[in-house]
Amino acid sequence: MSYASNDEIRGVLISAGAERVLLPNATVAEMMSRVPVEAVADAPRWLVGEIGWHGWQVPLVSFARLSGLGEETVAGHNKVVVLKTLNGNAQRPYYALLTQSFPQLISVPRDGLLADASEETLPDIVHMRVLLGEQSALLPNLDALEAALDSLTA
């Protein structure tokens, strides 16, 4: 008898600057490319702008800039991942992350998601660094990311 769904965690791997970020598949609403971005006046550098998505104005975040772990350029060939918020914000139920390459759907065995034991200090926006085989990825602190977005409207 196989319980594959309980033995694996499904995720979406995106690139953010020089880092790879592993997002929980359950939070991903849509992956898109070549999305027009509207600038937002007086926004912090990590808020790239807004995108129109199914009638919503969705904030577009550069995870690399927000985390301080890199830089991302915004160009006509943008790829974005639209995420559902976890905090139940009715005014902003979605936000998007910029990615430089097309997002990759992956399945990680539950026992295969290992914390990277390196002693680096990670920013608050990063929950932890994990090892995926030979490569590492960042697990974002989505609560902290949403709190950063909420602080803009406060």
Backbone hydrogen bonds in HBPLUS format (Angstrom, degrees):
<---DONOR---> <-ACCEPTOR-->    atom                        ^
c    i                          cat <-CA-CA->   ^        H-A-AA   ^      H-
h    n   atom  resd res      DA  || num        DHA   H-A  angle D-A-AA Bond
n    s   type  num  typ     dist DA aas  dist angle  dist       angle   num
A0006-ASN N   A0003-TYR O   2.97 MM   3  5.58 135.0  2.17 117.3 128.7     1
A0007-ASP N   A0003-TYR O   3.13 MM   4  6.30 134.3  2.35 146.3 158.6     2
A0007-ASP N   A0004-ALA O   3.09 MM   3  4.98 132.5  2.33  94.7 108.2     3
A0110-ARG N   A0007-ASP O   2.78 MM 103  5.52 167.4  1.79 141.9 142.9     4
A0009-ILE N   A0108-VAL O   2.73 MM  99  5.12 161.8  1.76 146.9 152.5     5
A0108-VAL N   A0009-ILE O   2.78 MM  99  5.12 170.4  1.79 148.4 151.4     6
A0025-ASN N   A0010-ARG O   3.18 MM  15  5.58 167.2  2.19 132.3 129.5     7
A0011-GLY N   A0106-ILE O   2.82 MM  95  5.33 169.6  1.83 158.2 160.5     8
A0106-ILE N   A0011-GLY O   2.83 MM  95  5.33 171.9  1.83 150.8 153.3     9
A0012-VAL N   A0023-LEU O   2.86 MM  11  5.10 156.2  1.91 144.9 152.6    10
A0023-LEU N   A0012-VAL O   2.82 MM  11  5.10 176.8  1.82 150.1 151.2    11
A0013-LEU N   A0104-GLN O   2.75 MM  91  5.02 169.7  1.76 149.4 150.4    12
A0104-GLN N   A0013-LEU O   2.92 MM  91  5.02 163.8  1.95 143.0 148.3    13
A0014-ILE N   A0021-VAL O   2.91 MM   7  5.29 164.2  1.94 152.2 156.7    14
A0021-VAL N   A0014-ILE O   2.80 MM   7  5.29 163.0  1.83 152.1 157.7    15
A0016-ALA N   A0019-GLU O   2.82 MM   3  5.23 168.1  1.83 144.9 148.8    16
A0019-GLU N   A0016-ALA O   3.04 MM   3  5.23 152.4  2.11 130.9 128.4    17
A0138-LEU N   A0020-ARG O   2.77 MM 118  6.19 159.5  1.81 148.5 153.6    18
A0022-LEU N   A0138-LEU O   2.85 MM 116  5.98 163.7  1.88 156.1 160.6    19
A0027-THR N   A0024-PRO O   3.01 MM   3  5.74 158.2  2.06 121.3 127.3    20
A0028-VAL N   A0025-ASN O   3.09 MM   3  5.39 151.5  2.17 110.0 118.3    21
A0084-LYS N   A0027-THR O   2.71 MM  57  5.19 159.9  1.75 153.8 160.9    22
A0029-ALA N   A0082-VAL O   2.74 MM  53  5.41 164.4  1.76 148.6 152.8    23
A0030-GLU N   A0082-VAL O   3.40 MM  52  5.20 157.4  2.45 129.9 132.1    24
A0082-VAL N   A0030-GLU O   2.77 MM  52  5.20 164.0  1.79 164.0 167.7    25
A0032-MET N   A0080-VAL O   2.90 MM  48  5.39 168.4  1.92 158.6 162.0    26
A0080-VAL N   A0032-MET O   2.83 MM  48  5.39 160.2  1.87 145.9 152.2    27
A0034-ARG N   A0078-ASN O   2.62 MM  44  5.01 139.3  1.78 158.5 162.5    28
A0038-GLU N   A0050-GLU O   2.84 MM  12  5.17 174.4  1.84 159.4 159.4    29
A0050-GLU N   A0038-GLU O   2.79 MM  12  5.17 150.4  1.88 142.9 153.0    30
A0047-LEU N   A0044-PRO O   2.98 MM   3  5.57 152.5  2.06 118.2 126.2    31
A0062-SER N   A0046-TRP O   2.80 MM  16  5.04 164.1  1.82 153.3 158.0    32
A0048-VAL N   A0060-LEU O   2.79 MM  12  5.48 127.0  2.08 149.5 164.6    33
A0060-LEU N   A0049-GLY O   2.76 MM  11  5.33 168.0  1.78 151.2 148.1    34
A0051-ILE N   A0058-VAL O   2.85 MM   7  5.23 155.0  1.92 143.1 150.2    35
A0058-VAL N   A0051-ILE O   2.83 MM   7  5.23 166.4  1.85 165.1 161.1    36
A0053-TRP N   A0056-TRP O   2.91 MM   3  5.19 162.3  1.95 150.9 155.9    37
A0056-TRP N   A0053-TRP O   2.85 MM   3  5.19 164.9  1.87 121.0 125.6    38
A0096-ALA N   A0059-PRO O   2.82 MM  37  6.08 161.5  1.85 169.1 168.1    39
A0061-VAL N   A0096-ALA O   2.79 MM  35  6.07 170.5  1.80 153.1 154.0    40
A0098-LEU N   A0061-VAL O   2.96 MM  37  6.11 157.4  2.01 161.2 161.2    41
A0066-LEU N   A0062-SER O   2.94 MM   4  6.17 167.2  1.95 155.6 159.7    42
A0067-SER N   A0063-PHE O   2.89 MM   4  5.91 159.6  1.93 149.8 154.6    43
A0068-GLY N   A0064-ALA O   3.09 MM   4  6.01 122.0  2.44 130.1 144.2    44
A0069-LEU N   A0064-ALA O   3.10 MM   5  5.27 126.2  2.40 150.4 158.0    45
A0068-GLY N   A0065-ARG O   3.12 MM   3  5.00 136.7  2.32  93.3 105.8    46
A0078-ASN N   A0075-ALA O   3.21 MM   3  5.62 137.3  2.41 124.2 121.3    47
A0099-THR N   A0079-LYS O   2.89 MM  20  5.40 151.6  1.97 159.2 153.5    48
A0081-VAL N   A0097-LEU O   2.97 MM  16  5.30 153.1  2.04 146.0 154.8    49
A0097-LEU N   A0081-VAL O   2.89 MM  16  5.30 153.4  1.96 142.8 149.5    50
A0083-LEU N   A0095-TYR O   2.67 MM  12  5.46 178.3  1.67 177.7 177.6    51
A0095-TYR N   A0083-LEU O   3.07 MM  12  5.46 151.0  2.16 145.8 154.0    52
A0085-THR N   A0093-PRO O   2.88 MM   8  5.31 165.2  1.90 139.1 138.5    53
A0092-ARG N   A0089-ASN O   3.26 MM   3  5.34 132.8  2.50  97.6 109.5    54
A0112-GLY N   A0109-PRO O   2.62 MM   3  4.79 153.9  1.69 112.0 121.0    55
A0131-LEU N   A0114-LEU O   2.73 MM  17  5.38 156.3  1.79 157.1 165.5    56
A0116-ASP N   A0129-ARG O   2.79 MM  13  5.44 174.0  1.79 143.1 141.6    57
A0126-VAL N   A0123-PRO O   2.92 MM   3  5.57 165.1  1.95 121.8 126.6    58
A0141-ASN N   A0125-ILE O   2.71 MM  16  5.01 176.2  1.71 133.1 132.0    59
A0127-HIS N   A0139-LEU O   2.71 MM  12  5.45 142.2  1.85 149.9 162.8    60
A0128-MET N   A0139-LEU O   3.37 MM  11  5.35 153.9  2.44 134.5 140.8    61
A0139-LEU N   A0128-MET O   2.75 MM  11  5.35 170.9  1.75 175.2 175.1    62
A0130-VAL N   A0137-ALA O   2.78 MM   7  5.43 165.8  1.80 164.4 168.7    63
A0137-ALA N   A0130-VAL O   2.85 MM   7  5.43 150.8  1.93 152.5 159.4    64
A0132-LEU N   A0135-GLN O   2.62 MM   3  5.31 170.8  1.63 167.2 170.4    65
A0135-GLN N   A0132-LEU O   3.17 MM   3  5.31 153.9  2.24 130.1 124.6    66
A0144-ALA N   A0141-ASN O   3.09 MM   3  5.42 118.6  2.48 104.1 117.8    67
A0145-LEU N   A0141-ASN O   3.04 MM   4  6.38 152.1  2.12 149.1 158.0    68
A0146-GLU N   A0142-LEU O   2.91 MM   4  6.07 162.8  1.94 147.9 151.9    69
A0147-ALA N   A0143-ASP O   2.90 MM   4  6.10 148.4  2.00 141.5 151.0    70
A0148-ALA N   A0144-ALA O   2.97 MM   4  6.20 145.7  2.09 141.2 149.5    71
A0149-LEU N   A0145-LEU O   3.14 MM   4  6.51 153.8  2.21 145.9 152.4    72
A0150-ASP N   A0146-GLU O   2.82 MM   4  6.09 157.6  1.87 149.1 155.9    73
A0151-SER N   A0147-ALA O   2.93 MM   4  6.08 142.9  2.07 141.3 150.5    74
A0152-LEU N   A0149-LEU O   3.12 MM   3  5.45 146.4  2.24 105.8 115.2    75
A0153-THR N   A0150-ASP O   3.19 MM   3  5.56 136.8  2.39 105.8 116.0    76
